[in-house]
Amino acid sequence: MNKQDPPNIANVYFELLNRQKFAAEELDYSILDKHIPMLQTLATVGNSGVSVFDVFKKEHVFYSPNFGVLLGYDANLIKEKGPEYWDEKIHPDDYVSLMQNGISIFKLYIQLSTEEKEKYKLINEYRILNADNKYVRVIEQHQTLALDTFGNLWLSLSIIDISPNQDSDQELKCQLVNFKTGDIYPFGNTKNNHESIGVALSKRELQILKMVKAGLLSKEISDNLNISFHTVNTHRQRILEKLGANNSMEAVVYASKLGLL
């Protein structure tokens, strides 16, 4: 991909965020106010850059005072210029991959139950320019800070630290963590290792799983494939059983890891 691609990918991502329908009058921003002292402490103790993204407003509503300092940047400048200031410093290859993975993961995320949405953390390790114009690897963790009354992702928490791995030749590393169970799911790994552990999905199961990854619901898959809603759900259940997954998100990341998708 060339350098003209990222803005287009970003537009797709923000259009996806717009699928969530909020009731502005139901959003209680005192929740954010209550979190801020804890976030300030987290940033200070961990020497981490902490921010909160408001999915309803499509903007960052909190930056820790030290945000960006670990890379030598002025935190006030980041607040003034917004996320574009940070994004344009990310390695172009990593930025494209970050957006592509974000789109795939969010399509799965919005299909999860309210309880499941609060179980996962997304961890990205990528390259970004510091104030000396040198690429540095950082680790950024994303997790749900608050859902609205309808179960939509409302406030998203981000924590950024310098990675202990400073191999600037390595590309983006992405993984999902279920912090209730401790299970880790690498995402975007297409290594073909499914044969060695005896996992195989039928053509129809792969077809359906690809549609699930694309964000289609069972009714939409049923209409596209001209098969019954019940048949789609039967295939989906068999996919979960074969992969040992608890939900669609885990099924997709397992299948990606095994090289099935």
C-alpha positions in Angstrom: 0.0 0.0 0.0 1.1 3.5 -0.6 1.0 6.5 1.7 -2.3 7.6 0.2 -4.1 4.6 1.7 -4.2 5.3 5.4 -6.7 8.2 5.3 -9.1 6.0 3.3 -8.7 3.2 5.8 -9.3 5.7 8.7 -12.5 6.8 7.0 -13.7 3.2 6.9 -12.8 2.8 10.6 -14.8 5.9 11.6 -17.8 4.9 9.5 -17.7 1.6 11.4 -17.8 3.5 14.7 -20.9 5.2 13.5 -22.8 1.9 13.4 -23.2 2.3 17.2 -26.3 4.4 17.9 -26.1 6.6 21.1 -28.7 8.5 23.0 -26.8 11.6 24.1 -29.2 12.3 27.0 -28.3 8.9 28.5 -24.5 9.6 28.6 -23.4 10.5 32.1 -20.1 12.3 31.8 -19.7 12.3 35.6 -18.4 8.8 35.1 -15.4 10.2 33.3 -14.8 12.8 36.0 -14.7 9.9 38.6 -12.1 8.0 36.6 -9.7 10.9 36.0 -8.0 10.8 39.4 -7.3 7.1 38.9 -6.0 7.8 35.4 -3.7 10.6 36.6 -2.3 8.2 39.2 -1.8 5.4 36.6 0.1 7.8 34.3 2.3 9.1 37.1 3.1 5.7 38.8 3.7 3.8 35.5 5.3 6.8 33.7 2.8 5.9 30.9 0.9 8.0 28.4 -2.8 7.7 29.2 -5.7 8.9 27.1 -9.5 8.3 26.8 -11.3 8.3 23.4 -15.0 9.2 23.4 -16.6 7.1 20.6 -19.8 9.2 20.7 -17.9 12.5 20.2 -15.2 10.8 18.0 -12.5 12.7 20.0 -10.1 12.3 22.9 -11.6 13.7 26.1 -8.6 13.0 28.3 -4.9 13.1 28.0 -2.6 12.6 31.0 -0.2 15.6 31.5 2.8 13.5 30.6 1.2 12.1 27.3 3.9 12.1 24.6 6.7 13.0 27.0 8.2 9.6 26.8 8.9 10.3 23.1 10.1 13.9 23.8 6.9 15.6 22.6 5.0 18.5 24.3 1.8 17.0 25.8 0.0 20.4 25.2 0.9 20.3 21.5 -0.7 16.8 21.2 -3.9 18.0 22.9 -4.0 21.1 20.7 -3.4 19.3 17.4 -5.4 16.2 18.2 -4.8 12.5 17.3 -3.6 13.4 13.8 -0.4 14.8 15.3 0.3 11.4 16.9 -0.9 9.3 14.0 1.3 11.0 11.4 4.4 9.9 13.3 3.5 6.2 13.3 5.5 4.2 10.8 3.3 4.1 7.6 3.3 0.3 7.3 2.4 -0.1 11.0 -0.3 2.6 10.7 -2.0 0.8 7.8 -1.9 -2.5 9.7 -3.2 -0.8 12.9 -6.2 0.5 11.1 -6.9 -2.8 9.2 -6.7 -4.8 12.4 -8.8 -2.2 14.2 -11.5 -2.5 11.6 -11.6 -6.3 11.8 -11.5 -6.4 15.6 -14.2 -3.8 16.0 -16.5 -5.6 13.7 -16.3 -8.6 16.0 -16.4 -6.5 19.1 -19.8 -5.0 18.4 -21.3 -8.5 18.1 -20.2 -9.5 21.6 -22.5 -9.4 24.6 -22.1 -6.6 27.1 -20.3 -8.9 29.6 -17.8 -10.1 27.0 -17.0 -6.6 25.8 -15.5 -5.9 29.2 -13.3 -8.9 29.2 -10.9 -8.0 26.4 -7.8 -5.9 26.0 -6.1 -5.1 22.7 -2.3 -4.7 22.8 -0.4 -3.3 19.8 3.3 -2.9 19.6 4.4 -0.6 16.8 7.0 1.9 15.6 6.6 5.7 16.0 9.0 8.6 15.5 10.3 10.3 18.7 11.3 13.9 18.9 14.8 13.0 17.6 13.1 11.7 14.4 14.1 8.1 15.3 11.6 5.2 15.2 10.9 3.8 18.7 8.8 0.8 19.5 5.9 1.5 21.9 3.2 -0.8 23.4 -0.3 0.6 23.4 -3.1 -1.2 25.4 -6.7 -0.5 24.6 -9.7 -1.6 26.7 -13.2 -0.6 27.5 -13.5 2.1 30.2 -17.2 2.6 29.9 -20.2 1.2 28.0 -23.4 3.1 27.5 -26.8 1.9 28.7 -27.3 0.0 25.4 -23.9 -1.8 25.6 -22.2 0.4 23.1 -18.5 1.1 23.5 -18.5 4.7 24.7 -15.2 5.5 26.5 -12.1 3.6 25.4 -8.9 3.7 27.5 -5.4 3.7 26.0 -2.1 3.3 27.9 1.2 3.8 26.0 4.6 2.7 27.2 8.0 2.3 25.6 8.5 -1.3 24.6 11.5 -3.3 26.0 11.9 -4.6 22.4 13.5 -1.9 20.3 14.1 -3.9 17.1 13.0 -1.2 14.6 12.9 -3.7 11.8 10.0 -5.6 13.3 6.6 -4.7 12.1 3.4 -4.4 14.1 2.6 -7.0 16.7 -1.0 -7.3 17.7 -2.7 -9.5 20.3 -6.0 -9.7 22.2 -5.9 -10.6 25.9 -8.9 -11.9 27.9 -7.9 -10.5 31.2 -10.5 -12.5 33.0 -8.9 -15.8 32.0 -5.4 -14.6 31.0 -5.7 -16.2 27.6 -3.7 -14.4 24.8 -4.7 -14.5 21.2 -2.2 -13.2 18.6 -4.0 -11.4 15.8 -3.0 -11.1 12.2 -0.6 -14.1 12.3 -1.2 -16.1 9.1 1.3 -18.8 9.7 0.0 -22.1 8.3 0.1 -24.3 11.3 -3.4 -25.7 11.4 -2.5 -29.0 9.8 0.0 -29.8 12.6 -2.7 -29.7 15.3 -5.4 -31.4 13.2 -7.8 -28.5 12.9 -9.9 -28.3 9.7 -12.9 -26.3 8.7 -15.2 -27.2 5.8 -15.5 -24.9 2.8 -18.9 -23.7 4.1 -17.6 -23.1 7.6 -14.7 -21.1 6.2 -17.1 -19.1 4.0 -19.3 -18.3 7.0 -16.3 -17.5 9.3 -15.0 -15.0 6.7 -18.4 -13.4 6.6 -18.4 -13.2 10.4 -15.0 -11.6 10.3 -16.4 -9.0 7.8 -19.0 -8.1 10.5 -22.1 -9.8 9.0 -24.8 -11.1 11.3 -26.4 -14.6 11.0 -29.4 -13.2 9.2 -27.2 -11.4 6.7 -25.1 -14.5 6.1 -28.3 -16.5 5.7 -29.6 -14.1 3.0 -26.2 -14.0 1.2 -25.8 -17.7 1.0 -29.5 -18.5 0.5 -29.5 -20.9 3.5 -31.7 -20.9 6.6 -30.9 -18.9 9.7 -30.8 -22.1 11.7 -28.3 -23.7 9.3 -26.0 -20.6 9.7 -26.1 -20.8 13.5 -25.5 -24.6 13.4 -22.3 -24.0 11.3 -21.3 -21.2 13.7 -21.6 -23.5 16.7 -19.6 -26.2 15.0 -16.9 -23.6 14.1 -16.6 -22.7 17.8 -16.4 -26.3 18.8 -13.7 -27.2 16.3 -11.6 -24.2 17.3 -12.3 -24.4 21.0 -13.5 -20.8 21.0 -16.1 -19.3 23.3 -17.3 -16.6 20.8 -17.0 -15.3 17.3 -14.1 -13.0 18.2 -12.0 -15.9 19.6 -13.0 -18.0 16.6 -11.6 -15.5 14.1 -8.4 -14.8 16.0 -7.8 -18.6 16.4 -8.5 -19.2 12.7 -6.2 -16.3 11.8 -3.4 -17.6 14.0 -3.7 -21.1 12.4 -3.6 -19.7 8.9 -7.2 -20.8 8.1 -8.3 -17.3 7.1 
